[in-house]
Amino acid sequence: MDAHWEPTEEGVLRLPSGRLVRGRGLRNPLPPGPEPHFALYLRGRQPPEVAWESRWVRWPDFWLPTDRQAFTASLRELLSRSESERVEIACGGGFGRTGTAMSCLAILDGVPNDKAVAYVREHYSHRAVETPWQRRFVARFS
């Protein structure tokens, strides 16, 4: 059994290193196919239980993570696990918070801060990163 996403699956972002991460909206049904091994959920309230390992970072819709250290630690864990596991990042709609987190993940994977939003918009969704403060968060992320 393959431990990675298919690169052509909807919502799958290929990072510069070649690692694959799926983004999705939790308001949508779970996509067909294999389940993730690990997920990072970005919501204002705790998400429902899932059958796979996950982390929850409190992140109100259209805003920023309330605990930036926990967010960064969870993102680093997700990046590390993406080498050998199916990982996903998800919020309510799959664009603002998910796109912001994917942009930060791209930075951790080597994309310059000032290019990260454009990278994710080109390779994941043109709707990624919805607010000016989310764009500033990505620009200042380290």
ZIDAVEN-V410868 format. One record per helix or strand of 3 or more residues. SS is the DSSP state (h for helix, s for strand). FROM is the first residue (numbers start at 1). LEN is the number of residues. If there is no record, write none. Layout:
[[SS:FROM:LEN] [SS:FROM:LEN]]
This chain:
[[s:12:3] [s:20:6] [s:38:6] [s:53:6] [h:68:14] [s:87:5] [h:96:13] [h:113:11] [h:132:9]]
